[in-house]
Amino acid sequence: PLLAAAADVLALDDEEDDLEVFSKDTSLAEVNSLSPSMPISPSSMINQYKFEDEPELRDLFITVDDPESHITAIETFITYRVVTKTSRGEFDSSEYEVRRRYQDFLWLKSKLEEAHPTLIIPPLPEKFIMKGMVERFNDEFIETRRKALHKFLNRIADHPTLTFNEDFKIFLTAQAWELSSHKKQGPGLLSRMGQTVRAVASSVRGGVKNRPEMFTEMNNYMETFSQKIIVLDKIAHRIYKEEREYFNEMKEYGPIHTLWSASEEDIADSLKGVASCIEKCCRATEKRMAGLSEHLLPILHEYVLYSEILMGVLKRRDQIQSEFESKVDVLANKKDLFSEEIGKLEDKVECANNALKVDWDRWKQNMKCDMRSMFTNMAENNLCYYEECLATWESFLASQRVDPHVEEDSEDRP
């Protein structure tokens, strides 16, 4: 099912209908046949799907590392070291090193959303990781979160607009007490409540009247994309769970043959050979699981979060247009009273539309690249896994073959 859904994802380049994510008539259980023109080597597939345009030279490099636990009487939390190296003139130094906790990342994300309501802000990992994967604050959880936070900051750094946000610069450069002081200068509770009230009022009034067709198509695209990526995420986690169960059973299976060989002298070598093959396959399975947890699960889940973010961005765009339309309705009854305000709102709608259009195209290009790389990496890992296991067992079988002439000669001897 995962391969069938992957085939749907990789069909995103359909020129006839650029906003269609997946074929609605294709179920996840259907497996698409491979095209004869499809390259055989997964590596060549990755090369084929690389974008022609090379990224510009970067002038901002960010690393998130060195997690450190902090235990107080009130709470337990982790801080991460954020190292920034840059050649930009607006920075006072070329290198900065600060420590940030998860709440600081949440603050940055909220400030970016506030300043750029119709840009696509990269997702953060959830406050608590998914149940059943790892326990909170163990090494695997901390490393998973560290990688996600590292990706979050670097996606912002690579964004043509977000990278120059002032709050982002403060996040990277300010010491802890300076950042705390800056947070207190943000909008107060009444201001945030006012924004919430306006959003609720907008939703109560209903949808926008004259939403451009492009944004209706975006909404439809994201609804379909969200459904499919959630299914893919669930399938991938089920595969990982089954792989882990298989791995745990195989770890017990090999030693049994070793113990068995101690009581069967005639076939002791063969039993030890089987145990050795199982052990090698066990190591290959462990490597395959690491590939799934490293390259498949995080990317799929990131785009589950992206789907939620994009739905929120589209709602905020609609809210801006709804506010504009309500003022236009009022102006129809009270001419010239709100003409200046209407002009400002019209400009705001136009800016929101243009910002979202550009960011939408950029996000789609990144999404296609990530998905293709993820699925081709998975295919290559699977190929290496099965080749390694097959070679292990073929080598064992070759060592167990007995020359029939030798066997006949041994039987003829007195």
VONU-473808 format. One record per residue (C-alpha): x, y, z. Coordinates in pm, 1 decimal, decimal comma, m for minus. Example, Ala and Ser with C-alpha at 12.3 -4.5 7.8 and 13.67 -1.06 7.14 Angstrom:
% residues 2
{{1230,0; m450,0; 780,0}} {{1367,0; m106,0; 714,0}} 
//
This chain:
% residues 414
{{0,0; 0,0; 0,0}} {{283,2; 240,6; 76,5}} {{432,5; 192,6; m271,3}} {{94,8; 247,5; m436,1}} {{45,5; 570,5; m244,0}} {{403,9; 670,2; m321,8}} {{331,9; 631,7; m691,5}} {{45,7; 878,1; m647,9}} {{274,3; 1124,3; m470,3}} {{536,3; 1106,6; m744,6}} {{269,3; 1191,8; m1005,4}} {{255,3; 1551,3; m883,4}} {{415,6; 1688,1; m1200,1}} {{105,7; 1635,5; m1414,5}} {{113,8; 1941,8; m1640,7}} {{m253,6; 1915,8; m1735,4}} {{m374,3; 1958,1; m1379,2}} {{m94,7; 2100,1; m1166,2}} {{m306,6; 2117,9; m848,7}} {{m418,6; 1752,1; m850,1}} {{m227,9; 1565,3; m578,5}} {{m350,2; 1208,5; m617,9}} {{m593,2; 1029,7; m842,9}} {{m919,0; 1015,4; m647,7}} {{m1013,5; 690,3; m823,9}} {{m700,0; 508,8; m713,1}} {{m713,5; 325,5; m381,2}} {{m408,7; 268,5; m163,1}} {{m442,1; m106,1; m218,2}} {{m380,0; m74,3; m592,2}} {{m20,3; m114,5; m703,7}} {{67,8; 77,7; m1018,0}} {{275,0; m110,3; m1272,2}} {{617,3; 35,9; m1339,3}} {{664,6; 215,8; m1665,6}} {{917,8; 54,0; m1905,2}} {{1092,6; 388,3; m1921,9}} {{1140,1; 400,1; m1543,5}} {{1511,2; 393,2; m1452,8}} {{1616,1; 67,8; m1287,8}} {{1862,4; 209,1; m1037,5}} {{1711,1; 407,9; m748,7}} {{2020,9; 627,1; m751,9}} {{1956,4; 722,0; m1111,7}} {{1596,4; 801,3; m1015,4}} {{1718,5; 1045,2; m751,0}} {{1946,6; 1210,6; m1005,7}} {{1662,5; 1228,8; m1256,7}} {{1436,3; 1411,1; m1013,4}} {{1688,8; 1674,1; m905,0}} {{1583,5; 2025,1; m993,2}} {{1786,3; 2201,6; m1258,4}} {{1808,8; 2529,8; m1072,1}} {{2091,7; 2520,5; m821,4}} {{2037,0; 2711,1; m495,5}} {{2212,1; 3042,6; m452,1}} {{2519,1; 3073,1; m234,2}} {{2410,8; 3070,7; 129,9}} {{2518,9; 3337,1; 374,8}} {{2353,3; 3199,8; 689,1}} {{2438,8; 2863,6; 847,1}} {{2259,5; 2735,1; 1157,9}} {{2328,4; 2424,5; 1365,2}} {{2118,4; 2288,0; 1651,0}} {{2310,0; 2045,5; 1872,9}} {{2432,6; 1964,5; 2226,2}} {{2100,4; 1898,5; 2406,9}} {{2122,0; 1957,4; 2780,5}} {{1873,0; 1853,8; 3051,7}} {{1760,6; 2100,4; 3319,1}} {{1576,4; 1985,2; 3629,6}} {{1414,8; 2237,9; 3861,5}} {{1162,4; 2213,7; 4142,3}} {{890,7; 2320,0; 3898,4}} {{976,2; 2154,2; 3569,2}} {{1216,2; 1945,3; 3364,8}} {{1317,5; 2071,8; 3021,9}} {{1583,9; 2045,5; 2754,4}} {{1787,0; 2327,9; 2603,5}} {{1969,6; 2307,2; 2271,9}} {{2273,9; 2494,9; 2152,4}} {{2204,7; 2708,4; 1844,6}} {{2520,2; 2805,4; 1655,9}} {{2489,3; 3064,3; 1377,4}} {{2756,4; 3156,9; 1124,6}} {{2686,1; 3436,8; 878,2}} {{2843,5; 3690,4; 645,0}} {{2543,3; 3924,8; 641,0}} {{2608,1; 4290,2; 712,4}} {{2306,3; 4337,0; 940,8}} {{2463,9; 4102,6; 1196,9}} {{2715,9; 4256,7; 1438,1}} {{2928,2; 3942,1; 1445,3}} {{3001,5; 3653,2; 1212,0}} {{2927,4; 3382,5; 1469,3}} {{2680,3; 3343,3; 1756,8}} {{2616,3; 3070,8; 2011,2}} {{2301,8; 3068,5; 2227,1}} {{2093,6; 2810,9; 2411,0}} {{1722,9; 2775,1; 2343,2}} {{1445,5; 2560,1; 2484,7}} {{1141,0; 2433,5; 2299,8}} {{921,7; 2719,9; 2425,0}} {{1158,2; 2967,3; 2254,9}} {{1105,0; 2791,4; 1923,3}} {{728,5; 2810,6; 1977,3}} {{759,8; 3184,1; 2041,2}} {{955,2; 3231,9; 1717,6}} {{697,0; 3039,4; 1516,6}} {{409,8; 3246,5; 1660,2}} {{596,5; 3572,7; 1584,7}} {{657,7; 3464,4; 1225,4}} {{290,2; 3374,7; 1180,8}} {{191,6; 3710,4; 1329,1}} {{425,1; 3906,0; 1099,8}} {{360,5; 3697,5; 786,1}} {{6,2; 3552,3; 811,7}} {{m4,3; 3427,7; 451,1}} {{344,4; 3279,2; 430,6}} {{400,5; 2908,9; 494,5}} {{589,5; 2884,2; 824,5}} {{778,3; 2552,2; 863,1}} {{631,6; 2313,3; 1123,7}} {{775,6; 2243,1; 1464,9}} {{765,4; 1897,2; 1623,9}} {{467,6; 1855,5; 1855,5}} {{511,4; 1927,3; 2222,8}} {{487,0; 1556,1; 2298,7}} {{598,0; 1291,5; 2054,2}} {{349,7; 1034,2; 1926,1}} {{242,8; 776,5; 2183,1}} {{401,8; 435,0; 2145,6}} {{720,9; 551,7; 1971,3}} {{956,2; 664,9; 2248,6}} {{923,0; 788,5; 2603,0}} {{954,0; 1156,0; 2681,0}} {{1307,3; 1287,2; 2731,9}} {{1492,1; 965,5; 2652,4}} {{1788,8; 983,4; 2414,6}} {{1594,1; 884,5; 2103,9}} {{1321,6; 1142,7; 2171,9}} {{1576,4; 1419,3; 2231,7}} {{1767,8; 1336,6; 1913,8}} {{1448,0; 1321,2; 1708,0}} {{1342,9; 1661,5; 1836,8}} {{1691,5; 1808,8; 1786,2}} {{1686,4; 1711,2; 1419,3}} {{1337,5; 1858,5; 1376,0}} {{1440,2; 2187,2; 1539,8}} {{1753,8; 2199,4; 1324,2}} {{1542,7; 2154,5; 1011,1}} {{1291,6; 2416,9; 1131,8}} {{1557,3; 2689,2; 1166,8}} {{1731,0; 2602,2; 841,1}} {{1404,4; 2607,0; 646,5}} {{1347,0; 2958,9; 781,8}} {{1704,9; 3056,9; 695,2}} {{1652,3; 2935,6; 336,0}} {{1321,5; 3122,0; 297,6}} {{1360,8; 3441,9; 89,4}} {{1138,6; 3648,4; 324,3}} {{1139,0; 3481,0; 666,4}} {{1518,2; 3477,0; 682,2}} {{1521,7; 3858,4; 718,7}} {{1259,8; 3870,3; 994,7}} {{1381,3; 4075,3; 1293,6}} {{1248,5; 3829,3; 1553,9}} {{1436,5; 3550,1; 1377,3}} {{1757,9; 3751,8; 1403,9}} {{1693,1; 3814,8; 1775,4}} {{1625,0; 3444,3; 1830,1}} {{1962,8; 3356,1; 1678,2}} {{2171,0; 3624,2; 1850,2}} {{2017,4; 3736,6; 2183,0}} {{2131,9; 3590,4; 2512,7}} {{1867,6; 3426,4; 2730,8}} {{1791,0; 3736,0; 2940,3}} {{1775,6; 3955,6; 2628,1}} {{1533,4; 3717,6; 2458,7}} {{1317,3; 3705,8; 2771,9}} {{1305,8; 4085,6; 2779,1}} {{1215,9; 4100,6; 2409,5}} {{931,2; 3851,9; 2457,0}} {{769,3; 4082,4; 2711,8}} {{755,1; 4360,3; 2450,9}} {{521,1; 4158,5; 2229,1}} {{146,9; 4223,5; 2190,7}} {{m43,2; 4212,3; 2517,0}} {{m325,9; 3981,9; 2613,4}} {{m597,2; 4228,0; 2503,4}} {{m438,4; 4263,4; 2160,8}} {{m421,3; 3886,2; 2112,9}} {{m782,0; 3853,3; 2232,8}} {{m884,8; 4115,9; 1977,6}} {{m725,1; 3913,9; 1698,2}} {{m905,2; 3602,0; 1817,4}} {{m1239,9; 3783,7; 1834,2}} {{m1195,9; 3911,6; 1477,5}} {{m1111,8; 3562,5; 1355,8}} {{m1421,4; 3416,5; 1527,8}} {{m1639,8; 3696,9; 1391,0}} {{m1507,9; 3630,0; 1043,7}} {{m1591,9; 3260,7; 1070,0}} {{m1940,9; 3340,2; 1200,8}} {{m2009,1; 3564,5; 900,1}} {{m1937,8; 3268,1; 677,5}} {{m1696,9; 3212,4; 392,7}} {{m1575,4; 3478,2; 152,4}} {{m1807,7; 3572,3; m129,7}} {{m1567,4; 3613,9; m417,5}} {{m1268,4; 3395,3; m340,0}} {{m1037,8; 3374,6; m645,7}} {{m1051,9; 3038,2; m820,3}} {{m681,9; 2978,5; m753,5}} {{m736,2; 2974,2; m376,8}} {{m1041,7; 2749,6; m405,9}} {{m820,4; 2505,1; m596,4}} {{m555,9; 2536,5; m326,9}} {{m814,6; 2447,6; m61,5}} {{m928,3; 2143,7; m258,7}} {{m566,1; 2040,6; m315,9}} {{m483,1; 2060,8; 53,0}} {{m792,7; 1867,8; 159,4}} {{m692,0; 1580,0; m68,6}} {{m323,6; 1608,2; 19,9}} {{m403,6; 1605,5; 392,4}} {{m612,2; 1287,9; 363,1}} {{m347,3; 1104,5; 162,2}} {{m44,7; 1210,3; 366,3}} {{m218,2; 1107,8; 691,6}} {{m285,9; 763,1; 544,7}} {{75,4; 736,6; 429,5}} {{195,3; 836,1; 775,7}} {{m18,3; 566,2; 939,4}} {{97,7; 299,1; 693,9}} {{462,8; 391,4; 746,7}} {{428,7; 367,1; 1125,6}} {{255,5; 30,1; 1090,9}} {{538,1; m95,1; 867,4}} {{795,0; 24,0; 1119,2}} {{608,8; m144,6; 1405,6}} {{586,4; m474,9; 1216,2}} {{953,5; m450,5; 1121,1}} {{1049,1; m400,3; 1485,5}} {{842,6; m703,8; 1591,9}} {{1006,7; m911,8; 1318,6}} {{1350,8; m790,7; 1431,5}} {{1283,3; m880,3; 1797,2}} {{1170,5; m1231,1; 1702,6}} {{1467,3; m1283,9; 1471,6}} {{1707,2; m1186,9; 1753,2}} {{1574,6; m1485,4; 1951,5}} {{1566,9; m1718,1; 1649,8}} {{1944,3; m1723,7; 1582,1}} {{2065,3; m1829,4; 1929,4}} {{1819,6; m2122,0; 1925,3}} {{2008,8; m2278,0; 1633,8}} {{2338,5; m2227,1; 1815,5}} {{2205,7; m2409,8; 2121,8}} {{2058,9; m2680,1; 1899,7}} {{2398,0; m2741,3; 1735,6}} {{2544,6; m2842,6; 2073,9}} {{2322,6; m3151,8; 2084,4}} {{2342,7; m3250,1; 1714,6}} {{2702,1; m3333,1; 1625,4}} {{2619,9; m3457,5; 1272,2}} {{2457,6; m3131,6; 1162,9}} {{2629,8; m2894,8; 1407,6}} {{2814,1; m2702,1; 1134,2}} {{2496,6; m2654,7; 931,4}} {{2302,9; m2530,6; 1233,9}} {{2579,8; m2288,0; 1322,5}} {{2576,7; m2167,7; 962,1}} {{2202,2; m2101,8; 980,9}} {{2252,6; m1912,9; 1308,0}} {{2522,8; m1700,6; 1143,8}} {{2295,0; m1620,2; 847,1}} {{2012,9; m1519,7; 1078,2}} {{2248,0; m1293,7; 1272,3}} {{2361,3; m1120,6; 950,9}} {{2000,9; m1076,0; 836,5}} {{1920,1; m940,1; 1180,2}} {{2188,4; m671,8; 1142,0}} {{2057,8; m589,4; 793,3}} {{1705,2; m555,7; 931,8}} {{1828,6; m323,8; 1205,5}} {{1998,9; m108,1; 942,4}} {{1677,2; m102,1; 739,6}} {{1478,2; 7,0; 1046,0}} {{1726,2; 286,9; 1104,7}} {{1668,4; 400,3; 746,9}} {{1291,2; 406,0; 800,8}} {{1317,3; 605,8; 1122,7}} {{1575,7; 841,5; 973,2}} {{1445,9; 911,0; 622,9}} {{1081,3; 802,1; 598,0}} {{888,6; 860,8; 922,0}} {{1013,7; 1216,3; 999,4}} {{948,8; 1348,0; 647,4}} {{600,5; 1200,5; 624,2}} {{506,0; 1337,3; 964,8}} {{654,0; 1677,0; 880,1}} {{418,3; 1702,2; 583,5}} {{124,4; 1595,3; 799,0}} {{207,2; 1904,6; 1006,3}} {{259,7; 2109,4; 689,9}} {{m93,1; 2020,5; 574,5}} {{m234,5; 2165,5; 898,1}} {{m21,3; 2478,8; 859,8}} {{m132,1; 2536,1; 500,7}} {{m499,2; 2498,4; 589,8}} {{m441,5; 2764,7; 856,5}} {{m266,8; 2994,6; 606,3}} {{m556,8; 2964,1; 362,1}} {{m804,0; 3044,8; 641,0}} {{m604,8; 3355,4; 734,0}} {{m607,5; 3466,6; 370,5}} {{m984,8; 3419,8; 362,9}} {{m1012,4; 3617,3; 686,7}} {{m829,1; 3912,6; 529,2}} {{m1059,1; 3903,5; 226,5}} {{m1367,4; 3861,5; 446,2}} {{m1271,3; 4173,2; 642,5}} {{m1231,8; 4361,7; 315,8}} {{m1569,7; 4243,5; 184,3}} {{m1749,7; 4340,7; 505,9}} {{m1611,0; 4694,8; 478,3}} {{m1722,1; 4711,3; 115,4}} {{m2075,1; 4615,6; 221,8}} {{m2075,0; 4891,8; 482,3}} {{m1942,7; 5139,4; 226,9}} {{m2232,8; 5061,2; m2,7}} {{m2463,2; 5214,5; 258,5}} {{m2230,5; 5491,7; 377,0}} {{m2045,2; 5617,9; 75,9}} {{m1710,7; 5797,5; 114,9}} {{m1702,8; 5732,3; 490,2}} {{m1471,7; 5430,4; 468,0}} {{m1315,3; 5484,5; 125,7}} {{m961,3; 5528,7; 259,5}} {{m989,2; 5225,0; 486,8}} {{m1129,5; 5022,0; 198,0}} {{m828,4; 5111,2; m13,1}} {{m591,5; 4993,8; 259,4}} {{m780,1; 4667,1; 301,0}} {{m780,6; 4613,0; m75,2}} {{m402,0; 4654,3; m77,8}} {{m376,7; 4413,6; 218,0}} {{m576,6; 4149,3; 29,2}} {{m359,2; 4193,0; m279,4}} {{m38,3; 4162,1; m75,4}} {{m174,4; 3851,6; 100,9}} {{m269,2; 3690,8; m229,3}} {{68,0; 3761,2; m390,2}} {{263,3; 3639,6; m86,1}} {{69,2; 3314,7; m71,5}} {{98,0; 3251,7; m446,9}} {{477,5; 3279,0; m438,6}} {{514,2; 3074,8; m119,7}} {{270,5; 2812,4; m249,5}} {{483,9; 2748,1; m559,0}} {{798,7; 2735,2; m346,0}} {{640,9; 2493,5; m97,4}} {{515,3; 2262,7; m372,7}} {{859,0; 2244,4; m530,6}} {{1021,7; 2159,6; m195,3}} {{747,9; 1906,2; m116,3}} {{793,3; 1725,2; m448,4}} {{1169,3; 1713,8; m400,1}} {{1137,6; 1582,0; m42,9}} {{880,3; 1318,6; m137,3}} {{1076,1; 1188,8; m433,7}} {{1398,8; 1174,8; m238,9}} {{1223,2; 1000,5; 52,5}} {{1059,7; 728,3; m158,1}} {{1362,6; 664,2; m379,0}} {{1583,2; 639,1; m69,2}} {{1336,4; 392,2; 78,3}} {{1340,7; 187,2; m243,3}} {{1719,9; 187,5; m250,9}} {{1740,2; 82,6; 116,2}} {{1495,2; m201,6; 54,3}} {{1693,9; m313,1; m250,0}} {{2020,3; m319,0; m54,0}} {{1849,7; m501,9; 232,8}} {{1711,3; m784,9; 19,4}} {{2034,4; m816,7; m181,5}} {{2233,5; m848,5; 140,8}} {{1999,6; m1111,3; 287,9}} {{1986,2; m1303,5; m41,9}} {{2366,0; m1306,0; m71,8}} {{2394,4; m1431,9; 286,5}} {{2166,6; m1729,9; 229,5}} {{2309,2; m1809,8; m116,8}} {{2658,5; m1821,7; 31,8}} {{2536,8; m2057,1; 304,2}} {{2361,5; m2286,6; 55,5}} {{2672,1; m2300,4; m163,5}} {{2878,8; m2409,2; 136,9}} {{2632,6; m2691,3; 212,7}} {{2635,1; m2845,0; m135,0}} {{2794,6; m3192,7; m152,6}} {{2960,4; m3317,1; m472,6}} {{2760,0; m3631,0; m572,2}} {{3077,3; m3807,6; m698,8}} {{3247,6; m3758,4; m364,1}} {{2940,0; m3894,3; m185,9}} {{2932,8; m4206,1; m412,0}} {{3302,9; m4274,0; m350,7}} {{3256,3; m4253,3; 25,7}} {{2969,2; m4503,5; 9,0}} {{3174,2; m4756,3; m198,1}} {{3457,7; m4763,9; 51,4}} {{3462,6; m5061,0; 291,6}} 
//
